[in-house]
Amino acid sequence: MHMTIPEGSAWAACRRPVVIAHRGACQQAPEDTLPAFLLARQIGADGIELDTKLTADGQVVILHDQTLERTTNGEGRVVERSLQELRRLDAGSHFANAFAGVGLPTLGEVFAALDPDALINVEVANYATPTDRLPEATVELIRQHGVGRRVLISSFNPLALWKIGRLMPGLALGLLMTPMQPAWQRRLFPVLGPHGLWHPFETMITPRMVRASHRRGKWVMAWTVNDRARMEELVDWGVDGLITDVPDVGRQVADAAQAAC
């Protein structure tokens, strides 16, 4: 589906390549938590990427997995827990004792905590429940906090992008893609889901793909790229953004590329 980044979006005004911290500075702090997001900005990321889920009582929380075991001391599925139940969980101790007691943030808390210049890539990750109200609840929070100009919504779910595009037309939208998807999805989803940014997994990217995307007016955002040499190669090919677990390295690569322009 043809679409470009809306003119009023802060993403459109960025110097490229932009550096986006994948789940925050997740190699130095627990992923998808406020410490990881704040640290990412301190070490040079232009913005952060985070994963959203809907709680049993309709609140938007930040967590990558569908279940709680890997990154918290809780058990079970996120969608079966209320926000009050999730508030009691420790999302930091699994990473290091220094982060004991760090909790799961809500999307609203992230919006409130980040500085006003931070770009925010919100992945609408309702893949296990693709028809839930996560798109609607996300848009409500974006409006409440007045951060629409800085937000980019990304998803593997074209239905989520379509819903959000209808609810809030001025938002930047990005379609995620991975080589693990069936070929029919890689062909059909770009037609179904409106997007001005293309988010392929970094191994999928070729110079030809970048050129073709740019001809259609779409950005190419590489995820998740952590190797410096690969970053430099992708930047040389013209990718528009690096989504990375090592935003400090990404900052160095992006700065060197911008200085050479």
Backbone torsions as a table, in degrees:
resi	resn	phi	psi	omega
1	MET	NA	130.0	-175.9
2	HIS	-76.3	130.5	177.1
3	MET	-167.5	146.8	174.4
4	THR	-119.6	178.0	177.8
5	ILE	-70.9	130.5	179.1
6	PRO	-56.4	142.6	-175.0
7	GLU	-58.9	-35.8	-176.8
8	GLY	-79.9	-4.9	-176.9
9	SER	-73.3	139.3	175.7
10	ALA	-63.7	-24.8	178.2
11	TRP	-63.3	-37.1	-178.1
12	ALA	-66.4	-25.1	-176.5
13	ALA	-92.2	-1.2	-174.7
14	CYS	-73.7	148.3	165.3
15	ARG	-73.7	136.8	-177.8
16	ARG	-109.5	150.5	3.2
17	PRO	-78.7	142.2	174.1
18	VAL	-82.9	151.1	-179.0
19	VAL	-113.0	117.6	-176.6
20	ILE	-118.6	125.3	-177.8
21	ALA	-80.3	114.6	-177.5
22	HIS	-69.9	112.2	-174.8
23	ARG	58.4	29.6	-176.1
24	GLY	82.4	-165.3	176.7
25	ALA	-78.8	72.3	-164.9
26	CYS	-76.7	-5.4	173.3
27	GLN	-93.2	-7.7	-179.1
28	GLN	-120.0	-7.9	179.7
29	ALA	-155.5	160.1	-177.5
30	PRO	-62.0	131.7	-174.3
31	GLU	-57.6	146.9	174.5
32	ASP	57.6	35.3	175.5
33	THR	-124.5	163.4	179.6
34	LEU	-59.3	-42.2	177.3
35	PRO	-58.4	-38.4	179.8
36	ALA	-68.0	-38.0	-180.0
37	PHE	-69.7	-44.8	-178.9
38	LEU	-67.0	-39.9	178.6
39	LEU	-65.2	-37.5	179.1
40	ALA	-56.5	-42.1	178.4
41	ARG	-67.3	-38.2	-178.8
42	GLN	-64.2	-32.2	-176.8
43	ILE	-98.6	12.6	167.2
44	GLY	112.6	0.9	178.2
45	ALA	-68.0	140.4	173.3
46	ASP	-70.3	-25.8	-179.2
47	GLY	-169.6	-174.1	-176.9
48	ILE	-129.0	155.3	173.6
49	GLU	-114.2	139.9	-179.3
50	LEU	-144.1	163.0	-176.4
51	ASP	-114.9	133.3	-177.7
52	THR	-110.9	147.3	173.0
53	LYS	-137.9	157.2	178.1
54	LEU	-102.4	131.4	178.2
55	THR	-79.1	172.7	179.2
56	ALA	-61.4	-28.3	179.3
57	ASP	-102.2	21.7	169.1
58	GLY	81.4	17.8	178.2
59	GLN	-96.3	152.2	-177.8
60	VAL	-99.0	115.8	178.8
61	VAL	-115.0	163.7	-177.5
62	ILE	-104.6	116.6	178.5
63	LEU	-166.3	138.0	-178.6
64	HIS	-77.4	-50.1	-171.6
65	ASP	-78.6	160.0	173.3
66	GLN	-74.4	-22.5	-178.5
67	THR	-118.7	167.8	-168.4
68	LEU	-96.2	-15.6	-166.7
69	GLU	-62.4	-39.8	-170.9
70	ARG	-68.8	-39.3	-171.9
71	THR	-118.0	5.2	176.5
72	THR	-139.3	175.7	174.8
73	ASN	-93.3	17.0	178.2
74	GLY	-99.2	177.5	179.6
75	GLU	-136.3	155.3	173.7
76	GLY	96.4	-173.9	-176.1
77	ARG	-89.0	140.7	-179.7
78	VAL	-59.0	-42.3	-175.1
79	VAL	-66.3	-12.6	179.3
80	GLU	-99.5	5.0	-178.5
81	ARG	-116.4	141.2	175.3
82	SER	-78.6	164.5	176.9
83	LEU	-61.4	-38.5	179.8
84	GLN	-60.4	-40.4	177.7
85	GLU	-66.2	-41.8	-178.6
86	LEU	-68.4	-29.2	179.2
87	ARG	-60.8	-25.9	-176.0
88	ARG	-82.5	-5.9	-174.0
89	LEU	-86.9	152.9	175.7
90	ASP	-99.9	117.9	-179.6
91	ALA	-109.5	14.7	-177.4
92	GLY	-118.8	-30.7	-173.4
93	SER	-62.5	-31.5	-179.9
94	HIS	-61.9	-25.0	-178.1
95	PHE	-87.0	-49.8	178.4
96	ALA	-168.2	151.5	-179.4
97	ASN	-59.7	-29.4	-179.0
98	ALA	-61.8	-20.5	-178.1
99	PHE	-104.9	14.2	178.5
100	ALA	-57.1	133.6	178.9
101	GLY	93.9	-10.4	175.9
102	VAL	-66.0	132.8	-175.6
103	GLY	-105.0	176.7	174.1
104	LEU	-77.2	122.9	179.1
105	PRO	-82.6	156.3	168.6
106	THR	-87.9	163.2	178.4
107	LEU	-63.1	-38.7	178.5
108	GLY	-61.7	-38.8	178.5
109	GLU	-65.8	-37.0	177.0
110	VAL	-65.6	-46.0	177.8
111	PHE	-56.2	-41.7	-177.5
112	ALA	-72.2	-31.1	-173.4
113	ALA	-82.8	-30.4	-174.6
114	LEU	-76.1	150.5	177.9
115	ASP	-67.5	158.1	-172.0
116	PRO	-69.9	-7.5	178.2
117	ASP	-100.5	-4.3	-175.4
118	ALA	-73.0	131.7	170.2
119	LEU	-78.6	147.2	-175.5
120	ILE	-132.7	112.3	175.9
121	ASN	-96.6	104.4	-178.3
122	VAL	-95.5	112.1	174.4
123	GLU	-86.3	118.9	175.7
124	VAL	-83.9	99.2	-167.2
125	ALA	-108.4	52.6	179.7
126	ASN	-92.9	51.1	-172.4
127	TYR	-72.4	-30.0	177.5
128	ALA	-81.6	-20.0	-179.1
129	THR	-134.6	65.7	-168.0
130	PRO	-66.4	-12.0	179.7
131	THR	-108.4	14.6	-179.4
132	ASP	-76.1	-174.0	-175.3
133	ARG	-93.7	18.4	179.7
134	LEU	-59.8	-44.0	177.6
135	PRO	-58.4	-45.7	-178.9
136	GLU	-64.8	-43.8	-179.4
137	ALA	-65.5	-36.0	178.4
138	THR	-65.0	-45.3	179.7
139	VAL	-63.0	-39.9	178.2
140	GLU	-58.5	-42.4	-179.3
141	LEU	-70.0	-38.2	176.9
142	ILE	-60.1	-42.9	178.8
143	ARG	-66.6	-44.9	-178.2
144	GLN	-58.7	-40.0	-175.2
145	HIS	-94.1	-3.7	176.8
146	GLY	61.8	37.7	-174.8
147	VAL	-110.5	13.8	-175.0
148	GLY	-55.7	-34.9	-178.6
149	ARG	-64.4	-29.8	-175.3
150	ARG	-96.9	-8.1	-173.1
151	VAL	-93.9	138.4	167.6
152	LEU	-118.4	126.9	176.0
153	ILE	-97.2	126.0	174.3
154	SER	-124.2	156.0	179.3
155	SER	-169.2	152.8	166.6
156	PHE	-80.6	-14.3	-173.6
157	ASN	-93.4	104.4	-178.4
158	PRO	-63.8	-27.2	177.8
159	LEU	-64.2	-39.7	178.7
160	ALA	-63.5	-43.3	178.9
161	LEU	-64.2	-40.5	179.3
162	TRP	-63.0	-44.9	179.8
163	LYS	-61.8	-47.3	-176.6
164	ILE	-67.7	-37.4	176.2
165	GLY	-61.3	-34.1	177.3
166	ARG	-75.3	-39.1	-176.5
167	LEU	-73.5	-35.1	-175.8
168	MET	-144.9	83.0	-172.2
169	PRO	-59.5	-22.9	-176.1
170	GLY	-81.8	-0.3	-177.1
171	LEU	-80.0	145.9	170.0
172	ALA	-75.6	137.9	-177.0
173	LEU	-126.1	138.3	179.7
174	GLY	-129.4	133.9	178.7
175	LEU	-98.9	120.3	178.0
176	LEU	-82.4	146.6	179.0
177	MET	-146.3	142.3	179.1
178	THR	-135.1	148.5	177.6
179	PRO	-65.9	-13.1	179.2
180	MET	-78.2	-13.3	178.1
181	GLN	-71.9	149.8	173.5
182	PRO	-60.4	151.4	-177.7
183	ALA	-59.0	-34.6	-177.9
184	TRP	-65.1	-34.6	177.0
185	GLN	-68.3	-40.8	-179.4
186	ARG	-64.9	-26.9	177.1
187	ARG	-84.3	-41.7	-170.7
188	LEU	-86.0	-39.8	-173.2
189	PHE	-60.6	-37.4	177.1
190	PRO	-62.6	-24.4	177.7
191	VAL	-79.8	-35.9	-174.9
192	LEU	-82.0	-35.5	-172.9
193	GLY	-102.0	118.5	178.3
194	PRO	-63.9	138.0	-179.5
195	HIS	-162.9	140.3	173.3
196	GLY	-104.7	-8.1	178.1
197	LEU	-128.4	141.6	-178.6
198	TRP	-111.6	122.5	-175.5
199	HIS	-114.0	76.7	177.1
200	PRO	-83.6	150.0	171.3
201	PHE	-59.7	144.1	-166.1
202	GLU	-59.6	-29.3	-179.4
203	THR	-71.7	-16.8	-179.8
204	MET	-80.6	-16.3	-169.3
205	ILE	-79.9	134.4	174.7
206	THR	-131.0	160.4	175.1
207	PRO	-55.9	-37.7	-179.8
208	ARG	-63.5	-42.3	178.6
209	MET	-61.0	-43.7	-179.3
210	VAL	-62.3	-45.9	-179.8
211	ARG	-62.2	-43.2	-179.4
212	ALA	-64.7	-40.8	179.2
213	SER	-64.7	-43.0	-179.9
214	HIS	-65.3	-34.4	176.5
215	ARG	-62.6	-30.5	178.9
216	ARG	-88.6	3.2	178.5
217	GLY	79.1	19.9	-177.4
218	LYS	-108.9	141.9	173.3
219	TRP	-76.6	156.6	171.1
220	VAL	-116.9	118.1	179.8
221	MET	-111.0	113.5	-176.5
222	ALA	-83.9	130.2	174.3
223	TRP	-135.9	158.2	-32.7
224	THR	-92.6	114.4	-172.8
225	VAL	-107.9	121.4	-174.2
226	ASN	-120.4	-14.0	-178.9
227	ASP	-86.8	127.7	-176.0
228	ARG	-59.6	-44.6	-178.3
229	ALA	-62.3	-39.3	178.1
230	ARG	-68.1	-40.0	174.9
231	MET	-56.3	-48.0	-178.1
232	GLU	-62.1	-38.0	178.0
233	GLU	-65.2	-46.7	-178.9
234	LEU	-63.5	-40.7	178.2
235	VAL	-64.7	-39.3	177.2
236	ASP	-62.3	-32.2	177.1
237	TRP	-76.8	-14.1	176.4
238	GLY	103.1	17.4	177.2
239	VAL	-61.2	151.3	-173.9
240	ASP	-93.7	-17.2	-179.5
241	GLY	-157.0	150.0	176.0
242	LEU	-116.2	115.7	173.7
243	ILE	-99.0	117.4	-165.1
244	THR	-144.4	151.9	173.3
245	ASP	-80.1	-13.3	-177.6
246	VAL	-122.5	72.6	-174.9
247	PRO	-63.5	-24.5	176.8
248	ASP	-66.1	-39.5	175.7
249	VAL	-68.3	-43.4	177.3
250	GLY	-58.3	-38.7	178.3
251	ARG	-62.1	-42.6	179.3
252	GLN	-62.7	-43.3	180.0
253	VAL	-66.5	-44.1	-178.8
254	ALA	-65.8	-41.1	179.5
255	ASP	-63.2	-40.5	179.3
256	ALA	-64.3	-40.0	179.6
257	ALA	-67.6	-41.0	-179.3
258	GLN	-69.0	-35.7	179.3
259	ALA	-67.9	-27.9	-178.5
260	ALA	-80.8	-11.7	-178.3
261	CYS	-72.2	NA	NA
